[in-house]
Every structure is written in structure tokens, then in C-alpha cells.
Amino acid sequence: MRYQLGSDQIPQAWFNVAPHLPEPLAPPLHPGTGEPVGPDDLAPLFPMALIGQEMSAEEWIPIPPEVIEVLSLWRPTPLVRATRLEKALGTPARIYYKDESVSPAGSHKPNTAVPQIFYNQAEGITRIATETGAGQWGSAVSFATQLYGLECQVYMVAASYRQKPYRRVMMETWGGQVVSSPSSLTEFGRQLLKENPDHTGSLGVAISEAVEDAVGRADTHYALGSVLNHVLLHQTVIGLEAKRQLAEAGEGLPNVVIGSCGGGSNLGGIALPFVPDRGEGVRLVAVEPTSCPTLTKGTYEYDFGDVAGMTPKMLMHTLGHDFIPPPIHAGGLRYHGDSPIISSLVKHGWMEAVAYPQGTVFEAAVQFARTQGSIPAPETAHAIRAVIDEALAAKESGEEKVILFSYSGHGLLDLAAYDDYLHDRLIDG
Amino acid sequence: MRYQLGSDQIPQAWFNVAPHLPEPLAPPLHPGTGEPVGPDDLAPLFPMALIGQEMSAEEWIPIPPEVIEVLSLWRPTPLVRATRLEKALGTPARIYYKDESVSPAGSHKPNTAVPQIFYNQAEGITRIATETGAGQWGSAVSFATQLYGLECQVYMVAASYRQKPYRRVMMETWGGQVVSSPSSLTEFGRQLLKENPDHTGSLGVAISEAVEDAVGRADTHYALGSVLNHVLLHQTVIGLEAKRQLAEAGEGLPNVVIGSCGGGSNLGGIALPFVPDRGEGVRLVAVEPTSCPTLTKGTYEYDFGDVAGMTPKMLMHTLGHDFIPPPIHAGGLRYHGDSPIISSLVKHGWMEAVAYPQGTVFEAAVQFARTQGSIPAPETAHAIRAVIDEALAAKESGEEKVILFSYSGHGLLDLAAYDDYLHDRLIDG
């Protein structure tokens, strides 16, 4: 059963959770001086509109009509009741998922790529530099820059560039310029290539190259796909639509809201609009891989966002900025840190966090594909694992629980991971 | 702008065009005797319900509730107005597309795979044998057999099996058994492998293996994804929904309905419900590749459906059953023959046919991706080429034409083709 809103029911404003947090967010600190960063420090990288959103305390921030027009290419996304999965589990729980995989790039990432590029265009920027690991973010930015007529330079982690040619082609189809990182386009890249011409790269390296590119050119800004407050803000359209669709389905508030968590943008999108409903007993759950257990095993402290230590320091859960997670298939969850907003919620016990090894995650993914049909992204499958366990617990206790989760992306460009799982080549852990 | 019907608005009956055709369909002829085939001849391959539909003259055939329940996993599909493409073309035409890419298998194929497997299950069949070339049909059958609890054996053309591992993994994720064809599972396959262990296979060979498999086992039937009347019948949900959605969009009948055509199932799905509207001036257009110009250059005569001459002969447009099309990327359009229904409509001038070389087709595909966001399958891109040309003609003449086309599938598992196009490696023709 699918619940679909009309094109005229896309939210008109983003929900800013800042005034609802357990305590005010700690300011990011300048990597050099250790002082709180101000708008001017960020101006070489981001347009003022986004810097303003990053620091805003307004509860609702209007979405520009030009952004809504582009979002309407795929929004509102369907809310789907997973009745076939419920039946297979024999659970009394009612499971709903918000299907963000229907965007052109196949994930929730365009929800923020589109407004980010819009604000850059509005302030006269004509070129964007960004990084991508597994390719989801680079795809979303290539898509958005094409629609608003900006150039796009993507620094793609060398290992992914070689292993995931389809992601590169997707970006190029939308006109993105994709280069293997480290590259000869930046001073930092050239230096690394000189030391090791076969350098496989890393997200940290790619971020450093994109930032160097953006800082060095007046026509160019940088764009980040997770972690920051304005990114989570843009993703709240997910949860806002889901609330309205649950009502359409005849449900009240969900008992539990679940999302996979790497940098926090997907989880924030589905969960933040439910933070004010905490008093009504709505549980919020973050799901992460045991191999990169930022929220479940990390410490809560100031740390850099990147490996090289070039970004501002943020107060967040972190495994240390030099932590390199093992190469699990859920590339989008391989991040040493976490969104300061998500970290604060977990720190104060307003949000739970669980971790799963990828073997049991793929087991859940295949069970989902074989009941509901759709093949989830490995990142999304983490949420599905937790959902199934919640539903089985409800079966045990006989509770008619309502479970909501974010189906953050499809797995059609991740089928090599399924191949490994189905033929017992998956490294568990 | 997207027009979305509720889950309760899936059509309750398929539209059978048979009573509306220019003349009654000529019967298929037995490959051995040359006599018209009867239900008993087809019983080793198909359930009686489908044989009945194949020969039915009823205008409306009810869709079983058990089929509607599964179709509701993705249906009704959205009707989308391509306003960004219209703007880029500067055309006064209004372009609408029916988005069949949202099915779990990524194309229109599950619309018939689901009822076919349902009827087989209802008649006690527990296993399906089928063939697949590019992989769309095998994916749809694997998906449907998984949902209804049947086993599935897919014979996948050896060349595709090697070149398209992701399609194989998709089928395996849904529990399909996939073997490279020719295989050692059949007498015919073993014979071919003995002659040439490196045989690259063909659709004709794979059909022969699947038919041999099905005929040889009482628990097993065969399933075909195009050409036959019952297949086109099941696809009419596309056009039926589109009619209702066009009304919702405030439009009357479209001026032109466009679909790409290989065996005819996609085109039939969008176009057949409009055959009775011929008197109102609705034009129907088939689009095919110039490299496999069945409708535009073939002859209208009785011919076999397969290369080996094992299937009944059908009256249709054909390039000769031994015609092997060049290896263009639109694998779904590489068929020597065509649906007898589509062929009859073209023969009597009730439907137009045009052909395009693949270079200009991919040019249209990239233009679509860069305006509307979604990346179309190469087959679908043939329709888009024709749509763009219709829209440009409308610009020339100043006509406010309404164009409807079937967006039959996404190109996410065909990105290698885009890679070739973007880097000037595409063989045109």
C-alpha cells in the first residue's frame, strides 16, 4: 500500500531543529586559531544564504519556489506500507518506509544538492567543486549543477573511480567533470601523486582537493553532502512529508523512527521533525556499521571533519579524524565523525544508536528484496536490519507498534555487493 | 509536474484490443503441420488461463485481486509532464510520460510477469523456465516467481551473462537460477557447446533451451515477455492509467502516443487503449532502431518467433527469423519479428512506424537526462528521440500538440552504453 501526496503538497518550509535541541549547539572552531568560526571564515566555501541557515535559530525556513520546482521532479516521495514484509515476519507491527530512492540520483542526496546549488547560483557562483566516495553525493551535485547551469568538478576517490565506473558515467551523463583523486588538478593531489603514483585516495584526500580547488577560484564554491546543520535542514522534507502521509494512512505518531547513519543527513531528514514529539514517546534510532561505530563506540569531543585537519573542528561523536574504516560495501556510512546535531541528540539520550555487522545487514536486504521487491542500497539495509529486529521484538511482546524508516536509496549500482553476499564472498564484521 | 493516482485506482480490468482491430487476427500456425494451433498445442508451455486470454475476443478481462495486490507495490505509476524538456526545446507542445521505470525490476516487464506467474501458480505449476537477452525480462520473472513462491530457471544469452553481471545478480537476489546459454542443462545446449565450447549464444538459442526445459518437466511452464496477445493485454494498464491521469491533468485525448517497439509489449501497453480513439485523430507511433527495422523495412508474412523454428508461425512484420541484428545497446529492440497485433495496426495504416540510428537516440537520451533528471534505458531513448522530433515539428508549425509516451525503463544498468556515447565510442547505425 502506497501513500502518495500531490505535487502541490511538497513542504513550503524546512524544519530547523536547533531551537528544540537539548542544549544550544557548540560552535565550530577554526582549525588554526581554535576560535569559534564566523560567517567570514566560511565565505570562500559557501554562499551567505547557506551560512545563515547553518547558524539559524528560526524554527521554519521557507523553501524558495525555484527549489520546490526542481524537487517536484520526484517529490513528494511515496510512503509505503511494507505489508508483505510484515506478513513474512508474522509481526503485529505496522512498517512504513519513506522511499527516497525515487530521485534521479537514486537517493536522498539531491534534497540538499538542489537548494545548495540554487543558493550558489543566486549569489553568482558558476562552478562547484566537491568530493565523492561511493558516488552518491557526486551524482546528486552533478544532477543539480546541470539543472541550474553551473559547472561541476568532482574529485572521486581513486579506488571508487576504478571500481565503480557506472557512478562516474552517471555523473558525466549529467555533465559533471569527474577526476580520480588524488589528481593533478591540485597542489595537494600532485604532491601525493609524486610520492605514490598509484595512490588509491580517500574521502579525506578528496575533500582536501575540493576545498583547495574552491578556495583558489573566485567563481567556485564547495558543497558538502552531510554532517553540517544546513544539510540536515534540507533533508527534513523527508520527515515532514512522512508525518503527513502517516496521517493519511490513518496512523498517529510512529512509535519508532529508524534511519541509517553515516554523517547523519539521511537520519536527520527522517528523524528531526519528530524531535518535538519526544514527549509523546516517539523513539528515534540511528543505525551504523559495527566496523565504523561512531555513535556507539566513539567519544564526544571536538574533532576535525576531514583527515588532513583542514576543516573547522566540530563537537561530535568521533572515532578520531585519522580513523580509516574497513572497506565495507556501505560506503556512505564510512565516516569517522557525525553530525553535531545527531551527536548531541545521542549524547543526551534523546536518540538511540545501534550497530550491525554487514553480514546480517545483507541478510535483511535480501529478505526485503524478496518480500517487497525493491533492492536496497547497502546503507539503507542497515536501517532495514534494525526495522526487522524491532518488528520481531513486537511479535515477541505482541505490541502493535508503528515503525517508520527511511528507504534512503536503491542498490542498483551496488549489485556487486549482493554478488559477494549471495556467493559467500562477503567479509563480515 | 507529476500526476499520481491512489493505490485504489489501479485498473480492475485489462483492455483487449482484439474486437477493435482492423480485421480479426490470423491464427498462429503449428511449426510442423502448418495447421492453426489450438489450446492443446500450447498447454505444455502455458496455463489455460493465459491460452484463453491469448484467443479471447472479450473487450475487458478482469484482473485478479491477487495480481492487483502485487502490482500495487509500484502501481499506479506516475504520469509526468516534462516541462523542463518542453522549455529547453522551446516547443508549444505539452509532453507527458508514463513512468514505468519505477517497478522493482526497473521497466514495464513486471506488468505481465506478475499475472503470468499468478496464473501458473493457480494451475499448480511450481517452476518457470524462461530466457533473457539484455536481462529485463529475466529480472521481471525472477521478481514475480519469488513473490508467488515458484522456482525460476533463466537461460541468459552467454554474451550478456559475461557482459552484464549486474543483471544476473539482480535475478539471483530475487532467487532466480541463472545459467549462461547455451548451457549443459538441455540437450540442445549440450549439442551447441560440444560444437563450440565458447558459443556466445543468442535469444533464439535461449528460447529453444527454455522451451525444451519446460516441455520436459510436468512441474514447469514457459513464460514469454513480449509479442503474444496476452502479454500486450497485461501491459494495457499503462495506457489505461495514462488516460485517467491525462484527464486529471486537464487534458483531453493526446494528439500522438509514442512508444519504442521491439516485440511490441511496451508500445502495445501505452497505445492499444487509444486504438478506439483513432476516429478522434489520435496518432499512434512505433519507434524502432534502423539496425533492426522490422516495421519500417520488414515484410508482412507468416514467420517463426524464434531462430530455430520451434515456435508457431505468426503473421507479422519480420526481417526473417534468421536475421541477427547488430549488437546495439537497446537489446530489448533486437528482435526480427513483431507482435501480430502491432503488425496488423501498422499494416492497415492505423499506426505509424519510424526508425532511428542509435547515435541520435543517445543524443536525445542525454538531452532528457540533462533537463528532466532521469536517465532512460536505451530502448526508452528511441521513444524520446521521436518525441523530441514531434515537439520540434510542433514548434515549427506552432501547434499546441499533446504528446504522450511510455518511459518504459531506466538506464541505470545500461550506463556502459552512455560511457560509449559520451566518449565517442558508440557505433552509430
Interface residues (C-beta under 8 A of the other chain):
Chain A: M1 R2 Q4 G6 S7 S72 L73 W74 R84 V102 S103 P104 G106 F143 Q146 L147 P165 Y166 V169 M170 E172 T173 W174 G175 V366 A369 R370 T371 Q372 G373 S374 I375 L412 L413 L415 A416 Y418 D419 L422
Chain B: M1 R2 Y3 Q4 G6 S7 S72 L73 W74 R84 V102 S103 P104 G106 F143 Q146 L147 P165 Y166 V169 M170 E172 T173 W174 G175 V366 A369 R370 T371 Q372 G373 S374 I375 L412 L413 L415 A416 Y418 D419 L422
